[in-house]
Amino acid sequence: MKSATLIKIELLLLLIVFLVAPFTFLKPKVTEQRLEELTIKSAEKKAQKAIVKKVLEKPLHDVILPDFAEIRDVKTKKKKFFDFIRPAVDRQNNELLATRVKLNLWLENVSLELPLSEEEYQELTVLVKRYRVNKGASTLSQLNELLVRVDVVPMPLVLVQAANESAWGTSRFSRIGLNFFGIWCYRQGCGMVPGGRDTGAKHEVEAFKSLDQGVARYFHNINSHNAYRVFRTIRIELRSQDQPLNPEVLATGLLPYSERGAEYVIDITKMLRQNKQYLIEDNTKPNVAVSD
């Protein structure tokens, strides 16, 4: 027979097991179940957020963009970004140069007191309206002013501005709205509402259906908006002296482009110098070259 002491010890052990059992066996089981529930709920919440984000961030265009954010090699990313933007800039500059040929011809004829044809006059009227030239001015004055406004922007300057404004093609506005230049619009629904827009502000970041459309909007902004009058003055002065349209010199006329003012111009100038190896191929183009 067991001694009284042994019986007491066994009873004590049973009591301990009885008391501890809910904590050593049951609780872990409940905890695992709870953790599984929390994990599922967390996954569901993430999925829901992803769905909402996907809906909100659905591109406003049908263009297939390179995923610049996934390109880890800096040199590869820069080259791919510039190569993506370059053709649209080329097309826009070529179109502007073709229009300048017409304007110079019309100016020569008007200077010789030769009248414009009805078709030429209609085309001139469209340009006067598009580039915000004084409708009441003489034809000669209109043509001279148009030659100040209808002109190229050097490829390197356009490319580095696009890189700066779009964070090398990774910004929300460039991906969703093909806006690589941070251009605003003021009609409701004309683009994307900035996340940090001040209360009461009504501007949006404009959205485009194609890269060409976005680039054309940038050029028109530079060539017609009153804020870039200094830029255009520098450009026409370089033209009058038969000097190349030096991007770094022209960048000084972009103070109004950003609220950062002089700091923005300094950043653009630095980018022009740091990325010269990717922009050097434009040296073959007269008056649009990168000057040393």
C-alpha positions in Angstrom: 0.0 0.0 0.0 1.0 3.5 -0.7 2.1 5.6 2.2 0.1 8.6 3.2 3.0 10.8 2.0 3.1 9.3 -1.4 -0.6 9.6 -1.8 -0.4 13.3 -0.8 2.3 13.8 -3.4 0.3 12.2 -6.2 -2.8 14.2 -5.2 -0.7 17.4 -5.3 0.6 16.5 -8.8 -2.9 15.8 -10.0 -4.1 19.1 -8.6 -1.2 20.9 -10.4 -1.9 19.2 -13.7 -5.6 20.0 -13.3 -4.8 23.7 -12.6 -2.2 24.1 -15.3 -3.8 22.0 -18.0 -6.1 24.9 -19.4 -3.0 27.0 -19.8 -0.6 24.4 -21.2 -2.9 22.6 -23.6 -6.1 24.6 -24.3 -4.7 28.1 -24.6 -2.2 27.4 -27.4 -4.9 25.8 -29.3 -7.2 28.9 -29.0 -4.2 31.2 -29.7 -3.4 29.3 -33.0 -7.0 29.6 -34.1 -7.1 33.3 -33.2 -3.9 33.9 -35.0 -5.2 32.1 -38.1 -8.4 34.3 -38.0 -6.3 37.5 -37.6 -4.0 36.4 -40.5 -7.0 35.7 -42.8 -8.6 39.0 -41.8 -5.4 40.9 -42.4 -5.0 39.2 -45.8 -8.6 40.1 -46.7 -8.1 43.7 -45.7 -4.9 43.9 -47.8 -6.7 42.4 -50.7 -9.6 44.9 -50.3 -7.1 47.8 -50.2 -5.3 46.4 -53.2 -8.6 46.2 -55.1 -9.6 49.7 -54.1 -6.2 51.1 -55.0 -6.2 49.3 -58.3 -9.6 50.8 -59.1 -8.5 54.3 -58.1 -5.2 54.0 -59.9 -6.5 52.5 -63.1 -4.6 54.2 -66.0 -6.5 56.9 -67.8 -4.9 55.8 -71.1 -4.2 52.7 -73.1 -0.5 53.1 -73.5 1.7 50.3 -72.3 4.5 51.9 -70.2 7.8 50.4 -69.2 7.9 49.7 -65.5 10.7 52.1 -64.7 10.4 51.4 -61.0 11.5 47.8 -61.5 14.7 48.8 -63.3 17.4 48.6 -60.6 20.4 49.5 -62.7 20.6 53.3 -62.8 22.3 53.6 -66.2 19.8 51.2 -67.8 16.9 53.1 -66.2 18.1 56.5 -67.5 18.7 55.3 -71.0 15.4 53.5 -71.2 13.5 56.6 -69.8 15.2 59.0 -72.3 14.7 56.6 -75.2 11.0 56.4 -74.3 10.4 60.2 -74.2 12.8 61.2 -77.0 10.7 60.3 -80.1 7.7 62.3 -79.0 10.0 65.3 -78.3 11.6 64.9 -81.7 8.2 64.9 -83.5 7.1 68.0 -81.7 10.3 69.9 -82.4 10.2 68.9 -86.1 6.6 70.1 -86.3 7.6 73.5 -84.8 10.5 73.9 -87.2 8.2 73.2 -90.1 5.8 75.9 -88.9 8.7 78.3 -88.5 9.6 77.8 -92.2 6.1 78.9 -93.1 6.2 81.9 -90.7 9.5 83.1 -92.1 8.2 82.8 -95.7 5.1 84.8 -94.8 7.1 87.4 -93.0 9.3 87.9 -96.0 6.3 88.3 -98.2 4.5 90.7 -95.9 7.7 92.7 -95.5 7.7 93.0 -99.3 4.0 94.1 -99.1 2.9 90.9 -100.8 -0.5 89.7 -99.5 -1.1 86.4 -97.9 -3.4 84.0 -99.6 -6.8 83.2 -98.1 -5.6 79.8 -96.9 -2.4 81.3 -95.4 -4.4 84.0 -93.6 -6.7 81.4 -92.1 -3.8 79.4 -90.9 -2.2 82.5 -89.5 -5.4 83.3 -87.6 -5.4 79.8 -86.0 -1.8 80.3 -84.9 -2.5 83.7 -83.5 -5.3 82.3 -81.4 -3.4 79.2 -80.3 -0.3 81.1 -79.2 -2.1 83.9 -77.6 -0.8 86.6 -79.9 -2.6 90.0 -80.0 -5.4 89.7 -82.5 -5.5 93.4 -83.0 -1.9 93.8 -84.0 -0.7 94.2 -87.6 0.1 91.0 -89.6 3.7 92.0 -89.5 3.7 92.3 -85.7 1.8 89.0 -85.4 4.3 87.2 -87.5 7.3 88.6 -85.5 5.7 87.6 -82.2 4.8 84.1 -83.5 8.5 83.6 -84.5 9.3 84.3 -80.8 6.8 81.7 -79.6 6.7 79.0 -82.3 10.1 77.5 -81.7 11.9 74.3 -80.4 12.8 73.5 -76.9 16.2 71.7 -76.8 15.9 68.0 -76.5 18.2 67.7 -73.4 16.2 70.3 -71.5 12.9 68.6 -72.2 14.3 65.2 -71.2 15.7 66.2 -67.9 12.6 68.2 -67.0 10.5 65.1 -67.7 12.9 63.0 -65.5 12.8 65.6 -62.7 9.0 66.1 -62.8 8.1 62.4 -63.1 10.8 60.9 -60.8 12.2 59.1 -63.8 8.7 57.8 -64.9 7.7 56.4 -61.5 5.3 59.1 -60.3 1.6 58.5 -60.1 0.9 61.2 -62.5 3.2 59.9 -65.2 2.0 56.3 -64.8 -1.7 57.0 -64.6 -2.1 60.1 -66.7 1.0 60.2 -68.9 1.8 63.6 -67.4 5.6 63.6 -67.3 5.8 67.4 -66.8 3.6 68.2 -63.8 1.2 70.2 -65.8 -2.0 71.4 -64.0 -5.5 71.9 -65.3 -8.5 73.6 -63.8 -11.6 71.9 -65.1 -13.2 69.4 -62.8 -12.3 65.9 -64.1 -9.6 67.1 -66.4 -7.0 64.9 -64.7 -6.0 63.5 -61.3 -6.6 65.2 -57.9 -3.2 65.6 -56.1 -3.2 63.8 -52.7 -1.8 66.8 -50.9 -4.0 69.4 -52.5 -4.9 72.3 -50.2 -8.5 72.7 -49.0 -10.4 74.9 -51.4 -8.0 74.4 -54.2 -9.5 73.2 -57.5 -6.5 72.3 -59.7 -5.9 68.8 -60.9 -2.8 67.3 -62.6 -3.8 67.0 -66.2 -4.2 63.5 -67.8 -3.4 62.6 -71.4 -4.4 59.8 -73.7 -1.0 59.6 -75.4 2.6 60.5 -74.8 2.6 62.8 -77.8 -0.4 64.7 -76.4 1.4 65.2 -73.1 4.6 66.4 -74.7 2.7 68.7 -77.1 0.9 70.2 -74.0 4.3 70.9 -72.4 5.6 72.6 -75.5 2.5 74.7 -75.9 2.8 75.8 -72.2 6.4 76.9 -72.6 5.7 78.7 -75.9 2.5 80.5 -75.0 2.1 81.0 -71.3 3.1 84.5 -70.1 5.1 82.9 -67.2 7.8 81.8 -69.7 8.2 85.1 -71.5 11.8 85.3 -70.2 12.5 81.9 -71.5 11.3 82.9 -75.0 13.2 86.2 -74.8 16.5 84.3 -74.1 15.7 81.9 -76.9 15.0 84.6 -79.5 18.1 86.5 -78.4 20.3 83.4 -79.0 18.6 83.0 -82.4 19.4 86.6 -83.3 23.0 86.1 -82.5 23.2 82.8 -84.4 24.0 80.9 -81.2 23.1 77.4 -80.3 20.0 77.0 -78.1 22.1 76.1 -75.0 19.9 74.1 -72.6 21.7 75.4 -69.5 21.3 79.0 -70.6 17.6 78.5 -71.4 17.0 76.7 -68.1 17.5 80.1 -66.4 14.2 81.1 -67.9 12.3 78.3 -66.1 12.2 80.0 -62.6 8.4 80.1 -62.7 8.1 76.4 -63.6 8.3 75.4 -60.0 7.6 77.0 -56.6 11.2 76.1 -55.8 12.3 78.8 -58.2 16.1 79.1 -58.3 16.6 75.7 -56.6 14.6 74.1 -59.4 16.8 75.8 -62.0 19.9 74.6 -60.2 18.6 71.0 -60.1 17.8 71.1 -63.8 21.2 72.5 -64.6 22.9 69.8 -62.5 20.8 67.1 -64.3 21.9 68.4 -67.7 25.5 68.1 -66.7 25.2 64.7 -64.9 23.3 63.1 -67.8 25.3 64.6 -70.7 26.4 61.1 -71.7 22.8 60.2 -72.4 22.0 63.4 -74.2 25.2 63.9 -76.3 23.7 62.3 -79.4 21.6 65.5 -79.9 24.8 67.3 -80.9 24.1 66.4 -84.5 21.0 68.7 -84.6 21.7 72.4 -85.3 20.5 74.9 -82.8 19.1 72.2 -80.5 22.5 70.9 -79.3 24.0 70.6 -75.9 26.8 73.2 -75.7 29.9 72.6 -73.6 
